Amino acid sequence: MRRHDHNIFLNATNLLICGALAGVVVAAGVFPAAAMSGLAAKAGGETFASLPGELKAFSSPQITRIYASDNKTQISQFYDEFRSDVPLKDISKFMQNAIVAAEDREFYHHRGVDLKGVARALVNNNKGKSKQGASTITMQWVRMSLAYSATNPQEVVDATTDTPKRKVTEMKYALQVEKELSKDQILERYLNIAPFGNQAYGIFAASQVYFNKRPKDLTIGQAAMLAGIVKAPTSYNPASAEGYKEILERRNNYVIPGMVELGMITQAQADKAIKEPIPKQVKPVGNGCVSVAKNIWGFFCDYFYRWWMSREEFGATAYDRERRLKSGGYRITTTLNVKAQAQARKRISDEISDKNKNALLLAAVEPGDGKVRVLAANRRYKLDNRAHPQNYISSDPKKAKRGIRGSYPNTTNPLLTGGGDITGYQAGSVMKMFTMVAALEKGYPLAYTIKAEKQYKSGYIIDSGNDSACPGTHFWCPQNSGGGGEGVYNMWTGFGKSINTFFVPLEERVGAENVVSVAKRFGIQFRAGSDAVLAQPGNSHQWGAFTLGVSATTPLDMANAYATLAADGMYCEPTPIELITTKAGEKLDVGKSHCTRATSKDVARAALDATRCPVGDSAQMGQCSGATARATRGIVAHPVFGKTGTTDHDKTAALIAGTTSLVVAGYMVNPDYQNHPDRMSHQIVNPAVWNTLADYMKGKPKIQFKKPENSKIAYGDQRRIPNVECESIEAARSELENAGFDPSVGRDVDSKCPAGTAAGTNPPGRTIKGGVVEIEVSNGKGATPPTIPGIPTPPIRPPRR
């Protein structure tokens, strides 16, 4: 009995009308051509010669494999049909022989069509006996080829529906195929396309699924079992109780005896093969990111998949792109650094549990090419089991009431890269870097000074009921974190200490729309709906809080934005791709680094010089004063730059740290409930970031950052500050204004000048045009006392600077 359960393997029944059987059978024995013409006539009136003789070119679906940057470590695989072609030389001779014994014992003797077999099947089937097939291996391959080369649903139906016309078409093609291909070539193609059940298509997949070995290593018993399955993969499935009995019977009583009958093996070999065990379980076949070899690679795999699905080069529609990924047989080498990923995951585990509702997220990018090296989190990239859920109830009270579970410990959400419902997280002062770049672009040098207050009354209009509005007004009045922070700052010191009341007035002078423009050029995506609206041209001039980090970003966004500084102002789109190779060995020019100039070299180098201050490094062109993550420099032990960020009430804590080789961004957030009551800790996120960077940099040369070619971008137009010592405050203010400075009254100091007059300036000597100059006020305590005979005059105490 010929059983079939795959859409390509169907019986050809009732090839001829019963009244014509006898004549065709006789003709088949004596005049083959006449027999074929008779079949064609019954198939619809077409002459046999008029049928097409050449098959369309086709490609059977192949597995696409995804590798890490070492080009050896397989991360994942994607497929529609688990298949990977192998040459005949890499297929066991036992397997080649077994498939012939199982499917077409006359294979080496006919020319594509076994006419005696056709006649025998016709007579047998007409007598009402169990149906017999007459398809040769060549005809079966033709049938599958027609199905795979179909370009529309009707062609698939025509290739697989059980009709006399289909059988005749197969015969015509088979005769032509046998003229063009050798028997070995046909056998190789057949073994690579045949279905073997349990998601295995082709002999490579079958060898993996059933025996976890290569096709060339198959034994006689294993080869005979696989050959036996092809007839009816579901019925002969050894993983089912009934199928196990069926395939045991077929292997031992049909396939192996057939190999003996054809002289392929000896009886002694057959006796031994019959005793070989048949597996009752099959190897599970992973497909996609939820089945990655290690779940610590899952977030990177997901990032790759989303990248692929966004690329029009792989198809006009999402359906086309997915089909190409899952059937194209590509070898894709990604940018994932396996060692760095493992180290980052360990550093995360050192600081926080996988079952913590708060997420510690790390993303790392290589400056100058956008290659994403690390995407790690204290989460398992895994679908939660709905029947037996592991995930905790969401920390969002509204979701918790509805029984919705959170993203811990399992999630497939793109927490680090954004997409879908993940629009990002407010990360605080890391955004001040964009204001600094915009200021430098507008001609404000690093040395530009602003007198920062404890609270700054800005010109930005907000709701008068907002907590951050100046009392009784609708103007925004930001303060510094923890209060205080008043004083004169430049970009080195203001960035190092993260002074809000320095950066908000700086943003006002530069224009918030210009700051937002810099962020766009540096790759910020503005995924959140309200952010996207504000970021539109003409909408952001009142977005004063932007400099303090109220826009949602992801760790990958910010790692790549800071990497733009280290790349001399070249923004490179983040990419997961090192190389894509087709199954034919061709290299695709897709996924390579695509870089555009986001800002000038000098602006990038100047901004980077100031970003060394927050992480405990020394600026090359100015003086740092204070650092918010001072330990970074000592632990990384390389020239380093970066910035911390904290949002209101510590709902997010962030640190970005980088070298010329790698930039790491770490966020600590609650991805399920961003209005949570917890306080995120820099004592958790900071060590994870700086240790990950230190691990990566270990053994690498210490490379210093480059200075701007034009030093004016750091120091500006330096001018001498007039000497206003002992002048009245009003006179000193007027003189300083006339000299092109922005004077303000500073603190009282000891001075020889009369109390209430100008004791001097801060800074003394020189500063930039337009810069803040504080007038220090004399308290009179340093005045020269009257001379008393016999008592020495004490030295005059100089003004304190």
VODRENMI-593335 format. One record per residue (C-alpha): x, y, z; residue in one letter. Coordinates in steps of 0.1 Angstrom, whole numbers, plus 2048, in hexadecimal, padded with zeros to 3 digits. Example, Ala and Ser with C-alpha at 12.3 -4.5 7.8 and 13.67 -1.06 7.14 Angstrom:
residues 2
87B7D384Ea8897F5847s
***
This chain:
residues 801
800800800m80E8227F5r80683B811r80C86080Eh80687C826d81B899819h80C8B1800n8288AA7E7i8258847EAf80387B7DDl7F685C7CBn7F085C7A6a7CF84A7A4t7B9841787n7D384A76Dl7BD83B752l79983674Ci792811754c787809730g7AA813723a7BF80073Cl7C67E1728a7D27F3708g7E980A71Cv7F97ED72Fv8017DA70Fv80E7FA6FFa82480171Da8367E0719g83C7E26F4v8398066E9f84281D706p83C83D6F3a81A8326E9a81282970Da81C84C717m80785C6FCs7EA848708g7EF85472Cl7F187771Fa7D187370Ca7BE86872Bk7CE88573Ea7BC89F72Ag7C189C705g7E48AC704e7FE8996F0t81B88D705f8348A06EFa8228C16F5s8288C071Bl8448D6728p8668C572Bg8798DB742e8738E2767l873905774k89190F789a88990B7AEf89990B7D0s88C8F77ECs88A90880Ep8AA908821q8B490F845i8C293184Ct8DD92F868r8E794C87Ei90A94D88Dy91C9648A5a93997A89As95295D89Ed93F94D880n93F92C893k92692F8AFt9039298A2q8EA9408B4i8CA9348A3s8BA928883q89B93186Ff88891B857y867913847d8738F0840e8908E2854f8A78DA837r8CB8E082Ds8D88D180Cd8F78BB80Dv90A8AC7EFp9078877E8l92B8817F3k92188B816d904872817i90A84F823s90A835807k8F382181Df8DA83E81Bm8DC8407F5q8D681B7F2n8BA81A80Ca8A68357FAi8A88227D9v89E8017EAa8818137FBa8748297DFe88081E7BDd8927FC7B9r894802793e8A4824797f8C581B787y8B480976Ah89882075Eh89A84174Cr883855764g86384175Fv85E81C76Ad84581274Fl8417EF75Dk83A7FE77Fg820815770v80F7F875Fa8107E277Er8027FE793a7E680577Al7DB7E1778v7DD7DC79En7CB7FC7A7n7AF7F578Dn7A97D379Dk79F7E57BDg7BE7D97D0k7D37EE7E7s7DF80C7D4k80280B7C6q8178287BAg82D82879Ca8418487A2s86784479Et87F8587B3i88386F795t85E874792m85B87B7B7q8768957B4w8648A5797v8448A67ABr8558B87C8m8688CF7B0s8478DA7A0l8388E17C2a8578F57CEy85A9097ADs8349127ADa82E9377ABt8099377B4n7F19207C7p7E39107A8q80590479De8098F47C0v7E88E27BBv7F18D7798d8128C97A5a8038B57C2t7DF8AC7BAt7D98887B2d7D088978Ct7DA87776Dp7E689875Ek7FE89D77Br80C87A777k81287E752v8238A0758t83A88F771e843874758m84B88D73Dk8618A1754y872882762a87C876740l88C898738q89D89A75Av8AD878755e8BD885734k8CC8A3746e8D6896768l8E9877773s8DA85E78Bk8F186B7A7d8E588F7A1q8C18847A2i8C68707C1l8D888E7D2e8BC8A57CAr8A288D7D5y8B28867F7l8B58AB7FDn8918B37F6i87D894804a869898824p872882842f85888E85Bg85D89F87Dn8658C086Bq8838AF859a8868B6833y8A38A7821g8BC88F82Ei8D28A8841f8B48B2857a8A888E85Aa8CB882866s8CB89E880q8A789A88Dv8A7874890y8CC86C897f8DD88D89Fn8F9884886k90588E863r8F687B845p91786C83Ck91885A85Dd8F784885Al8F8822860t8E580884Bi8C9806865g8C682C869q8C6831843a8AC81683Ea895826858m898848848l89283B826a873829832g864849841i86385B820v845847813k82E85482Ea84086B848p82286C860t81984885Fs83D83D863y84685587Fn85B842898p85385C8B3a82F84F8B4s82582D8C2a8138218A3e82D83188Cg84981F89Ey83A7FE896k834807872e85781486Bi8677F687Dl8537DF866e85B7F3847r8807F684Er8857D2858n86E7C083Fn8707D6821y88C7EF81Fv8A97DA82Di89E7BA81Ap89C7D07FBg8C07DB800m8CB7B7802v8B67AE7E3e8C77C97CFl8EA7BE7DBg8F07DE7EEm8F87CC80Fi8FE7A981At8E579482Fq8FD79684Ca8FC7BC84Aq8D77BB848a8D47A5866d8E97BD87Ak8D67DB86Da8B47CD877i8C07CC89Bk8C97F289Be8B18058B2p89881E8A4i89583E8B7p8748458C9k87D8698CFq8898838B7v8A08A18BCk88C8C18C0p8928D98A4v8978FD8AFg888918899n88C93E89Eg8979528BCc8829408D7v8979218D1s8BA9308D1v8D691A8DEa8DA9308FDk8BE947908n8D8962910i8DA9678EAw8B596B8E5g8B39918E7f8CE9948CDf8BD97A8B7c89C98E8BAd8AF9AD8B1y8BD99C892f89A98F888y88A9B188Br8A79C1877w8A29A785Bw87C9AD85Bm8829D3857s8989CF838r8879D4816e8A59C3806e8969A2811f8739A8803g8589C27FEa8429B4819t8479A583Ca83B98482Ey855984812d87198C82Br868971843e865957827r88796181Ar89795E83Dl88693D844k88D92D822s8AB93E813g8C6928822g8DC94682Cy8FA944843r8F9964858i91696F86Dt90B988887t91D9A289Ct9169908BDl93598C8D1n92F96B8E4v9499718FEk93E995905a91A98A906q92196F920a936987935q91A9A1934a90098893Er91697D95Bk91B9A1966r8F69A6966i8F198797Bs90B993994d8F59B199Be8D09A7997i8BB987996s8AA97B977d88997A98Ak88B99F994n86F9B3986k8889CF97En89C9C995Fa8C19D095Bl8C89D5936l8EA9D7924l8F19DF900a9139E48F1a91D9F28CFv93E9F58BCe945A1A8B3p94BA2188Eg937A05880d917A01895g91E9DC89Bk9099D08B8v91E9BA8CEr9099B48EDv8E49B48F6l8DF9A5919a8C59A7935a8BB996955n89F985941r89C96492Er89296890Ay87695090Bk85194D907l840948929d82D92792Bn80993092Cr7FE90F93Ba819911956h824935957p84493F968q840964964n835979982y81698E982i81E9B0973s82A9CC98As8129E4979d7F49E4990p7DB9E8974k7E99CA961k7EC9B6981a7C79BA988k7C09AA966r7D898E96Eg7F1999953i81498B95Ar8349A0958g85399B942s86798895Dy87897095Cp86D968938n86698091Bt86A9848F6t8659AA8F6n8829BE8E7p88A9CE908l8AC9DB8FDl8A69E58D9t8829F18D7g8669E68C1g8429DB8C5g8369E88E7d8599F08F3i85EA158EBt87BA1A904g881A2A926y88AA4C933q8AEA4B93Ba8B5A6D94Ag8D4A82946s8E5A6C92Cv8D2A82914m8E6AA191Ek900A96905m8E9AA18E9f8E6AC48F7t90CAC68FAm910ABC8D6v8F6AD58CAa907AF08DEa929AE88CFl91AAE88ACe90CB0B8B3k92EB188BCg92CB158E2y94EB078EDp954AEE909l961B0A91Fa940B1D91Cy934B2693Ft912B2994Ei909B32972k8F3B1697Ea8DAB1C999e8CAB049B2k8AAB0999Eq8A8B1897By88BB2B96Ek889B22949s875B3192Dg865B0F926y840B1092Ci82FAF393Ei80FAED951d80EB0496Fs802AE7984g821AD397Dn838ACD99Bd855ADA987s845AFB97Ea851B1A990c838B239ABp81CB3899Dg828B35979t826B1F95Bh84CB1F956f861B0095Bw879B03978c890AE5979p8A8ADD996q8C6AC899An8C4AA49A6s8C7AA59CCg8C5ACC9CCg8E2AE39CDg8FBAE39B0g8FCB099ACe91CB1899Eg92DB2097Dv932B03966y93FAFC944n938ADD92Fm953AC893Fw948ACF963t923AD295Bg922AB0949f939AA0963g922AAA980k902AA796Bs8F5ACA973i8D1ACD967n8D1AF396Dt8EFAF6955f8E1AE1939f8BEAEF938v8CAB13932p8E3B0591Al8C7AF4907e8B3B15907e8D0B278F7r8D6B0C8DDv8B1B058D6g8A0AE58E1a897ADD8BDe8BCADC8B5n8C3AC58D2v8A7AAE8C5v8B6AAF8A3s8D8AA38B0v8C6A868C2a8B6A7C8A1k8D7A7D88Fr8E6A688AAf8CCA4D8A5g8B1A538C0i891A448B2q875A568C6f85FA378C6r847A438E1a829A558D1g82CA758E5s852A768DFd84CA718BAa834A8F8B9v84CAA68CCl869A9C8B6a858AA7897q866AC7887p856AE6897g84AAD38B6n869AD18CBs873AF58D2h861AF38F4q86EAD18FDw884ADE919g884ABE92Da893AAB910f8B6AB291Ct8AEAA193Dl8A5A8092Cg87FA7F92Bv87EA6F909s87CA49907a89BA388FAt8AAA148FBt8CCA09906p8D5A018E2l8CAA248D7d8E0A358F1m8FEA1E8EDa8FFA268C8n8F9A4B8CEa918A4D8E5y92BA378CDa926A538B3t93CA698C8l958A4F8C9a954A4B8A3a95EA6F89Cd93AA79897g930A5D87Em90FA4E887y90DA2987Cc8ECA1887Be8ED9FB894p8F09DA883t8F09B688Dp9029AB86Di9259A2865e91F98D845l90297D833i90A96181Bt8F294F804t8F192A801k90492E7E0a9209407F3g9199637E7e91E97F7FFk900998802l9089BD805d8ED9C1820v8F29C9845g9149D9841k91B9F8856s908A16849h916A36857c90EA5B853t91DA7A861r909A84880a920AA188At943AAD883s962A9C88Fk96CAB98A5d949ABC8B5v94AA968BCa96DA978CBr966AB68E0a945AA78EEa957A868F5l972A99909d957AA6920a946A84923t965A76933r95EA8A952c93FA7795Fp951A5595Fv970A60972g988A65954d99CA8594Es993A9D932a9AFAA591Bq9A5AC9914m994AD4934g990ACD959q977AB5966c967ABC988s952AA0997g946A7F988a926A6B98Bt936A49983a95AA4F98Dr963A2B992a95FA2496Ct981A30961r994A1C97Bg9819FB974i9829FD94Ev9A7A0894Fa9A5A1992Dh99CA3C921p977A3C926v959A53922f934A5292Ag918A5F940k8FFA5595Bt8DAA5C95Ag8BFA5B974t89AA65970t883A75989d87FA5F9A8h89AA4899Bd881A35985k89EA2E96Dt8C3A2C972a8DBA2C955a900A2C94El911A2E92Ci937A2792Ba94DA2390Cg96FA218FDt97BA238D9t9729FE8D6s9509FA8E7l934A0E8F6v91E9FE911v8FDA0C91Ba8EB9FF93Ag8C8A06945y8B69FB965m8919FD95Fv86F9ED965n8649E5942p8419DB94Dd8389F9962y84CA1995Cq839A2C977n845A14992h84EA1E9B5p870A0E9B7d891A229B7r8AAA1599Dm8CDA129AAs8EDA1D999h8FEA059B1q8EF9E999Bi8F09F7978v912A0897An9279E9983p9169D5968a9209EF94Ev9439F6958w94C9D295Fn93E9C793Dt9539E292Cl9719D8940a96D9B4937d96C9BD912y98A9D4914m9A19BD927k9C19B8914g9B99D28FAk9D09EF8F4p9C8A10905k9BEA288EAi9BBA4D8F2q99EA628E4f9A6A7C8C9k9A6AA18D0k994ABA8B9p9AAAC989Ee99DAEC8A6n9A2AF48CBs989B108C9k96DAF78CCi97AAF08EFa985B138FAy972B2B8E3g97CB4F8DFd990B558FEq991B7990Br9A2B8A928r98BB92945i98FBB6951p99DBBC974n97FBCA988v98FBC69AAe981BDF9C4c968BEE9ABe944BF19B4s92FBD39ABi91BBE7991e93BBF5982a94ABD3980a92BBC5970r92BBE0956s94FBDC94Ee94CBB694Al92DBBA933e93FBD391Dn95BBB991Aa943B9F90Cg93DB8A92Bf91EB7F93Fd924B8D962p913B80981s918B879A6v929B6B9B8g932B639DCr942B799F7d968B749FBv983B82A11d993B9FA00s9A8BBEA06k98DBD29F3c972BE4A06p954BCEA0Fa939BCD9F5g951BD59D8t95EBBC9BEa97ABA79CCa982B979AAg972B7F991t96DB5A98Dn97CB4F976p99AB67978p9B0B6F95Ag99FB6393Ar97FB5192Ft96AB4E910i957B6A900k933B6A90Dg93DB5492Ag931B5994Ev948B6D964v93FB6E989e947B8E99Ci954B839BEe949B9B9DAv961BA79F4s957BA3A18n972BBCA23g983BA3A3Ak9A3BA4A27g9A8BCAA29a9CABD7A34t9CABDEA5Ap9D9BFFA68p9FEBFEA6FtA07BFCA94iA2BC04A9EpA3EBE5AA9gA24BCDA9CiA2BBBEA7ApA10BC2A5FtA00BA0A56pA01B95A32p9E4B9EA1Ci9CEB80A15r9C8B7D9F0p9A5B7A9E2p999B569E1r993B4A9BEr
***
